[in-house]
Amino acid sequence: MHDIDTKHKKVFKVISEAGDQIDQQVYVVGGYVRDYYLDRLKDGDEMDIDFVTIGEGIKLAKKVTALLNADNLSVFKQFGTAQVIYKGLDLEFVGARKESYQRDSRKPIVEDGTMKDDQLRRDFTINALSWSLNKDNFGELFDPFRGIQDLKKKLIRTPVDPFTTFDDDPLRMMRAVRFATQLGFTIEEKTYKAIEEMVPRLEIISKERIIDELNKIVLADKPSIGFSLLFKTGLLEQFFPEMVKLHGVEEVKGIRHKDNFWHTLKVLDNVAEVSDNLWLRWAAIMHDIAKPATQKFVPGTGWTFHGHDAVGANWVEGIFRRLGLPLDERMRYVRKLVRLHLRPIALVSDEVTDSAIRRLIYDAGDDIDDLMTLCRADITSKNDRRVKKYNKNFDYVEKKIVEVEEKDKLRKWTNPVDGNEIMEALGIKPGPVIGEIKDEIKEAILEGDIPNEHDAAYEYMMKIKDKYIS
C-alpha cells in the first residue's frame, strides 16, 4: 500500500492511531483493498472505504472523528456501525462479527467475533482481503482464502462452501454475477453450479435489494455479460420473466425470426457504448419486451410483431412497479422511448413531410436525441451494407429534425395561446371547449398551416371561434 493516494494514507495513519489509543485492532477491508490490486483505485476520487475493528465500531468512529476534526459522523446503533465523511471519503466502521442465519430469513443473528469470523462471512475471496492498520504490522495483507490468486485468475469464488454462502444470503448470487460483469471475471465452476441449484432461494430477497444489484449490472461497461449469466443460471426468470420470454426462435415453412433476447442484449450494449444514462439503458432493455405477445406468422409476409411498441409501452409501469423501479418521470421517460422507438425509421423516405417530423419532435420533446440514440442502437444486423443503409437513413431523419426544430421550436412546446387568453378573448367560461380550441391550434401548427407563434395562433383562433361559441 506504499503507492496509494497521499490523502488516503494520511487517513489510514490517523485511524491506526485512533485504534491504538482505544486499544482496538483495525483493518481496511473489502472493495478498496481488492481494487488496489486490480489497479482500479483513482487518486483523489470520492469513494467508500470500509474498516473492521476488533471491538466497537462506533467507539472507533468517534475517536477517528475527533482526531480528524471531522464534522460528519453518523451512528447506526441498531447495526453497530458508524459513518464518517471526511474530504470526500465515506469511511464506514463496524466491529468484527460472526453471523448465523435462519432458513426462512435474510436477517442474521449477529454476535461479536474475531477477524477470522468476519472474513468467513464475506461473500467472495476477492472481497475477503484486508490490510492491517495496527502499529506492529501496519500495511500487512491478510488473505486467508487465496483471494490474490483469484484476482490473478479472474475468478469469482466463495470463501467457504458456496451452498452455505448463498443459503445464508441468496443476494450473493446476484452479486457474483454483478462482480463478474463489472470486473470481466469468470464465476468459478463450483460456485456457478451452486447458483444454478440455489436459484429458488432468491425469493426471500426483497425487490429493493435485487434491483440495486441489477441496476449495477445495467450500468456496467458491457451489461450483456451480466444478463447472459442471469439468464443461463436461471436467476433472471425469478424476477424478470418477461425478458426471458424474449428468448427463442420459431420457424414456419422455413422462415425464422431473430432471437429477440440476444438482440435486446446487443441493443443494450450498443447504448452502453455511447451513454451512461441508466434509464436510456432501461429503454433498450424494454424496447422489444412485448414482441412475444404480439408475434404472428402471416403467410406471404413472414413474422410480424405489430403493435409491440404500444403494448410494450403499456407494460412499462407494471414491470417497473414489480421490480421496484421508480414510477416517476424516469418511468415515463422509458415508456415514451419504448412507445416511439419505431417512429424514426418509419419516417425514412425522400418525401418525408415536415408535419411528420414536427409530430415526432412534439411527442419526443427534449428526449428526441436519446430516442435517436436508441434507434441507432437498434441496428444489430451483421450485414454491413444494411447497417450503412439504416445509419444513412437516420442521418437523413436527424438532419430533418434539426431543420424543422430550428424553424418551429417544438422541443419544449407549449400552446402559444393559453386557456385564460382564450376565455378572455372569446368571452367563455372554463370547460372542455377550451381544450378543444387548444387542440385545433396545436394541430394547425403541427400540420404547418400556421407558424408556432402567438400572433398567428391568436389570429387562427379568431378564425375558428364560431365553431365553438354560439
C-alpha positions in Angstrom: 0.0 0.0 0.0 3.0 2.3 -0.4 1.7 3.9 -3.6 -1.8 4.8 -2.6 -3.2 8.3 -2.6 -1.5 10.6 -0.1 -4.8 11.7 1.4 -5.9 8.1 1.9 -2.5 7.2 3.5 -2.9 10.1 5.9 -6.4 8.9 6.9 -5.1 5.4 7.5 -2.4 6.6 9.8 -5.0 8.6 11.8 -7.3 5.6 12.0 -4.3 3.5 13.1 -3.6 6.0 15.9 -7.2 6.0 16.9 -7.3 2.2 17.2 -4.1 2.3 19.3 -5.5 4.9 21.6 -8.6 2.9 22.4 -6.7 -0.5 22.3 -8.7 -1.9 19.3 -7.2 -3.6 16.3 -8.4 -2.2 13.0 -8.2 -3.3 9.3 -9.1 -1.9 5.9 -11.3 -4.5 4.2 -13.3 -5.2 1.1 -13.5 -3.3 -2.1 -10.8 -0.8 -1.5 -8.2 -3.5 -1.0 -9.5 -5.5 -3.9 -9.4 -2.5 -6.3 -5.9 -1.6 -5.2 -4.6 -4.9 -6.5 -6.7 -4.6 -9.7 -5.3 -1.1 -10.2 -8.8 0.3 -10.2 -8.3 3.0 -7.5 -8.4 6.6 -8.7 -6.3 9.1 -6.9 -8.4 11.7 -5.1 -11.8 10.2 -6.1 -14.7 10.3 -3.8 -15.1 6.7 -2.5 -16.3 4.4 0.2 -13.7 2.7 2.4 -14.7 0.0 4.9 -12.9 -0.7 8.2 -13.4 -3.6 10.6 -12.2 -3.3 14.2 -12.0 -5.9 16.9 -14.3 -4.2 19.4 -16.9 -1.4 18.9 -17.1 0.2 15.5 -19.0 3.2 16.9 -16.4 3.8 19.5 -13.6 3.8 16.9 -15.5 6.1 14.6 -16.0 8.6 17.4 -12.2 8.6 18.1 -11.4 8.9 14.4 -13.8 11.9 14.1 -12.1 13.7 16.9 -8.6 13.1 15.6 -9.5 14.1 12.0 -11.5 17.1 13.3 -14.3 15.9 11.0 -17.9 17.2 11.4 -19.9 14.5 9.7 -20.4 11.5 12.0 -23.5 9.2 11.6 -24.1 6.5 14.1 -26.4 3.5 13.5 -26.7 1.9 16.9 -29.1 -0.9 15.7 -26.5 -2.1 13.3 -23.4 -1.3 15.4 -22.0 0.7 12.6 -20.9 4.3 12.1 -20.0 6.5 9.1 -17.5 9.4 8.9 -17.5 11.7 5.9 -14.1 13.3 5.5 -12.9 15.3 2.4 -15.0 13.3 0.0 -14.2 9.9 1.6 -17.0 7.8 3.1 -15.4 5.9 6.0 -17.6 3.1 7.3 -16.7 1.4 10.6 -18.0 -1.9 12.1 -16.9 -4.3 14.7 -15.8 -7.7 13.7 -18.7 -10.1 13.9 -19.9 -13.6 13.1 -23.4 -14.3 11.7 -25.8 -17.2 11.7 -29.0 -17.4 9.7 -32.4 -19.0 10.0 -33.6 -20.8 6.9 -36.5 -18.5 6.1 -35.0 -15.2 6.8 -32.2 -13.0 5.4 -31.8 -11.3 8.8 -28.8 -12.8 10.6 -28.2 -13.4 14.2 -25.1 -11.2 14.8 -22.5 -11.7 17.6 -19.2 -10.1 18.2 -16.4 -12.1 16.6 -12.7 -12.3 15.6 -11.2 -11.0 12.4 -11.3 -14.6 11.2 -15.0 -14.8 11.9 -15.5 -11.6 10.0 -13.6 -12.8 6.9 -15.5 -16.1 6.9 -18.8 -14.2 6.4 -17.5 -12.3 3.3 -19.2 -13.2 0.0 -16.2 -13.8 -2.2 -12.5 -14.5 -1.8 -11.6 -11.3 -3.6 -13.6 -9.3 -1.1 -12.1 -11.0 2.0 -8.7 -9.3 1.5 -7.7 -6.9 4.3 -4.8 -4.7 5.4 -3.7 -4.3 9.0 -3.6 -0.7 10.3 -2.1 -1.8 13.6 1.2 -0.4 14.8 3.1 -3.7 14.9 2.2 -4.8 11.3 0.9 -1.7 9.6 0.1 -2.4 5.9 0.4 -6.2 6.1 -2.0 -8.1 3.8 -4.3 -10.7 5.2 -5.5 -13.1 2.5 -7.0 -16.3 4.2 -8.8 -17.6 1.1 -6.2 -17.1 -1.7 -8.1 -14.0 -2.9 -5.0 -12.6 -4.6 -4.7 -15.8 -6.7 -8.3 -15.5 -7.7 -7.7 -11.9 -8.7 -4.9 -13.1 -11.0 -7.0 -15.9 -12.3 -10.0 -13.5 -12.7 -12.3 -15.8 -10.7 -15.3 -15.2 -8.6 -15.2 -17.8 -5.8 -16.8 -18.1 -2.4 -14.5 -18.3 0.7 -16.4 -21.3 2.1 -18.8 -23.8 0.5 -20.9 -21.8 -2.0 -24.1 -23.6 -0.9 -23.6 -22.2 2.6 -22.7 -18.8 1.3 -25.8 -18.5 -0.9 -28.1 -20.1 1.6 -27.0 -17.5 4.2 -27.7 -14.6 1.8 -29.1 -15.5 -1.6 -28.5 -12.0 -2.9 -24.8 -13.1 -3.1 -25.8 -15.0 -6.3 -26.8 -11.6 -7.9 -23.5 -10.1 -6.5 -21.5 -12.9 -8.1 -23.0 -12.0 -11.5 -22.5 -8.3 -10.8 -18.8 -8.7 -10.0 -18.2 -11.0 -12.9 -19.8 -8.3 -15.2 -18.0 -5.3 -13.7 -14.6 -6.9 -13.5 -14.7 -9.2 -16.6 -14.2 -12.2 -14.3 -15.5 -15.8 -14.6 -17.6 -17.4 -11.9 -15.7 -20.5 -10.6 -17.4 -23.8 -11.6 -18.5 -25.0 -8.2 -19.8 -21.5 -7.3 -21.6 -21.4 -10.7 -23.3 -24.8 -10.1 -24.4 -23.7 -6.6 -26.1 -20.7 -8.1 -28.0 -22.8 -10.6 -29.2 -25.1 -7.8 -29.9 -22.3 -5.3 -31.9 -20.0 -7.6 -35.3 -20.5 -5.8 -33.7 -19.1 -2.6 -33.7 -15.7 -4.2 -37.5 -15.5 -3.4 -36.7 -14.4 0.2 -34.8 -11.3 -1.0 -36.6 -8.0 -1.3 -37.1 -6.5 -4.7 -35.3 -3.4 -3.5 -32.1 -5.4 -2.9 -32.4 -7.3 -6.2 -33.0 -4.1 -8.3 -30.0 -2.4 -6.6 -27.7 -5.2 -7.9 -29.5 -5.4 -11.2 -29.0 -1.7 -11.9 -25.3 -2.1 -11.2 -25.2 -4.7 -13.9 -27.2 -2.5 -16.2 -24.6 0.3 -15.7 -21.6 -1.9 -16.4 -19.4 -1.3 -19.4 -20.9 -4.4 -21.1 -24.1 -5.3 -19.4 -24.9 -8.2 -21.7 -22.3 -10.2 -19.8 -24.4 -10.0 -16.6 -27.8 -10.6 -18.3 -26.4 -13.6 -20.1 -25.3 -15.0 -16.8 -28.6 -14.2 -15.1 -30.4 -15.9 -17.9 -28.2 -19.1 -18.1 -28.2 -19.6 -14.3 -32.0 -19.2 -14.1 -31.8 -16.1 -11.9 -33.5 -13.8 -14.4 -36.6 -16.0 -14.6 -37.1 -15.4 -10.8 -37.8 -11.7 -11.1 -38.0 -10.7 -14.8 -39.9 -13.5 -16.7 -41.0 -11.1 -19.5 -37.3 -10.7 -20.6 -36.7 -14.5 -20.5 -39.7 -14.9 -22.9 -37.8 -12.9 -25.5 -35.5 -15.9 -25.9 -36.1 -18.5 -28.6 -36.7 -18.7 -32.3 -39.7 -20.1 -34.0 -39.8 -21.4 -37.6 -42.8 -21.8 -40.0 -42.3 -23.0 -43.6 -38.5 -22.5 -43.2 -38.9 -18.8 -42.2 -37.5 -17.9 -38.8 -37.4 -14.7 -36.8 -34.4 -13.4 -34.9 -33.9 -14.3 -31.2 -35.2 -11.1 -29.5 -33.4 -11.8 -26.2 -29.9 -11.7 -27.7 -31.0 -8.9 -30.0 -32.0 -6.9 -26.9 -28.7 -7.5 -25.2 -26.9 -6.3 -28.3 -29.0 -3.1 -28.3 -28.3 -2.6 -24.6 -24.5 -3.0 -25.2 -24.8 -0.5 -28.2 -26.4 2.1 -25.9 -23.9 1.4 -23.2 -21.0 2.2 -25.6 -22.3 5.8 -26.0 -24.3 6.6 -22.9 -24.1 6.1 -19.1 -27.8 7.1 -18.7 -29.4 4.3 -16.7 -32.9 5.0 -18.0 -31.9 5.1 -21.6 -30.3 1.7 -21.0 -33.6 0.5 -19.4 -35.4 1.8 -22.6 -33.1 -0.5 -24.5 -34.0 -3.5 -22.2 -37.7 -2.7 -22.6 -38.0 -1.7 -26.3 -39.0 -5.1 -27.6 -40.4 -6.5 -24.4 -43.9 -7.1 -25.9 -42.7 -8.9 -29.1 -43.6 -12.4 -27.8 -47.1 -11.2 -27.0 -47.6 -9.7 -30.5 -45.8 -12.3 -32.5 -47.7 -13.6 -35.5 -46.8 -15.5 -38.7 -48.6 -14.1 -41.8 -48.4 -16.2 -44.9 -46.7 -14.3 -47.7 -45.3 -11.8 -45.2 -43.5 -13.7 -42.6 -43.2 -13.0 -38.9 -44.8 -9.8 -37.6 -44.8 -8.0 -34.3 -47.4 -5.3 -35.0 -48.1 -3.1 -32.1 -45.3 -4.3 -29.9 -44.2 -0.7 -29.4 -47.6 0.3 -28.0 -48.1 -2.9 -26.0 -44.6 -2.6 -24.6 -45.1 1.0 -23.5 -48.3 -0.1 -21.7 -46.3 -2.8 -19.8 -43.6 -0.5 -18.6 -45.3 0.8 -15.5 -46.4 -2.6 -14.3 -42.9 -4.1 -14.8 -41.3 -1.1 -13.1 -43.7 -1.4 -10.1 -43.0 -5.1 -9.7 -39.2 -4.7 -10.0 -39.2 -1.8 -7.5 -38.1 0.7 -10.1 -39.3 4.4 -9.8 -42.7 5.3 -11.1 -41.9 9.0 -11.6 -40.6 10.9 -14.6 -37.9 8.2 -15.1 -40.6 5.5 -15.7 -42.4 7.9 -18.0 -39.2 8.6 -20.0 -38.7 4.9 -20.6 -42.3 4.4 -21.5 -42.1 7.2 -24.0 -39.0 5.9 -25.7 -40.5 2.4 -25.9 -43.6 3.8 -27.5 -41.7 5.9 -30.0 -38.8 3.7 -30.9 -40.2 2.6 -34.3 -41.3 6.1 -35.4 -38.0 7.5 -36.8 -37.4 4.6 -39.1 -41.0 4.8 -40.3 -40.3 8.4 -41.4 -37.5 7.5 -43.8 -38.3 8.5 -47.4 -37.3 11.2 -49.7 -40.8 12.7 -49.3 -40.9 12.7 -45.5 -43.1 15.6 -44.6 -42.2 18.4 -42.2 -45.5 17.6 -40.5 -44.4 14.1 -39.6 -41.1 15.5 -38.3 -43.0 18.1 -36.2 -45.2 15.4 -34.6 -42.1 13.3 -33.8 -40.4 16.3 -32.1 -43.6 17.2 -30.3 -44.1 13.7 -29.0 -40.4 13.2 -28.0 -39.7 16.7 -26.7 -36.3 17.0 -25.1 -35.8 13.3 -25.3 -35.6 13.3 -29.1 -31.8 12.9 -29.1 -32.0 9.9 -26.7 -34.7 8.4 -29.0 -32.4 8.6 -32.0 -29.6 7.1 -29.9 -31.9 4.1 -29.1 -32.9 3.8 -32.7 -29.3 3.6 -33.9 -28.5 1.1 -31.2 -31.4 -1.0 -32.5 -29.4 -1.7 -35.7 -27.9 -5.1 -34.9 -27.6 -6.6 -38.4 -24.4 -8.4 -39.2 -24.8 -7.2 -42.8 -22.5 -4.1 -43.2 -24.5 -2.9 -46.2 -27.7 -2.9 -44.3 -26.1 -1.2 -41.3 -24.8 1.6 -43.5 -28.2 1.9 -45.2 -30.0 2.3 -41.8 -27.5 4.7 -40.5 -27.7 6.8 -43.6 -31.5 6.8 -43.2 -31.2 8.0 -39.6 -28.7 10.7 -40.7 -31.4 12.0 -43.0 -34.1 12.0 -40.3 -31.8 13.7 -37.8 -31.0 16.4 -40.5 -34.7 17.0 -41.0 -35.2 17.2 -37.2 -32.6 19.9 -36.9 -34.1 21.8 -39.8 -37.6 21.7 -38.6 -36.7 22.4 -34.9 -34.7 25.5 -35.9 -37.7 26.8 -37.8 -40.6 25.7 -35.5 -39.0 25.4 -32.0 -41.2 22.5 -30.9 -39.0 20.7 -28.3 -40.4 22.5 -25.3 -43.7 23.2 -26.9 -46.5 24.9 -25.1 -49.5 26.3 -26.8 -48.9 29.9 -27.9 -52.4 30.8 -26.7 -53.2 29.7 -23.1 -56.6 29.0 -21.6 -57.0 32.3 -19.9 -56.4 34.2 -23.1 -59.0 32.1 -24.9 -61.6 32.7 -22.2 -61.0 36.4 -22.2 -60.9 36.8 -26.0 -64.0 34.7 -26.7 -65.9 35.5 -23.5 -66.4 31.9 -22.5 -66.2 30.1 -19.2 -63.9 27.2 -18.2 -64.9 23.9 -19.8 -64.0 21.2 -22.3 -64.3 23.7 -25.2 -61.0 25.4 -24.1 -59.1 22.1 -24.6 -60.8 21.6 -28.0 -59.7 25.0 -29.2 -56.1 24.5 -28.0 -56.0 21.1 -29.7 -57.1 22.6 -33.0 -54.5 25.3 -32.7 -51.9 22.6 -31.9 -52.9 20.6 -35.0 -52.7 23.6 -37.2 -49.1 24.2 -36.0 -48.1 20.6 -36.4 -49.6 20.4 -39.9 -47.7 23.6 -40.8 -50.9 25.6 -41.6 -49.7 28.3 -39.2 -46.3 29.1 -37.6 -45.6 28.3 -34.0 -46.1 31.9 -32.9 -48.5 33.7 -30.6 -49.9 36.2 -33.1 -50.5 33.6 -35.8 -52.1 31.2 -33.3 -54.3 34.0 -31.9 -55.4 35.0 -35.4 -56.2 31.4 -36.2 -58.3 31.1 -33.0 -60.4 34.1 -34.1 -61.0 32.4 -37.4 -62.3 29.2 -35.9 -64.1 30.6 -32.9 -67.6 30.4 -34.5 -67.3 26.6 -34.4 -67.1 26.7 -30.6 -69.3 29.6 -29.5 -72.9 30.3 -30.4 
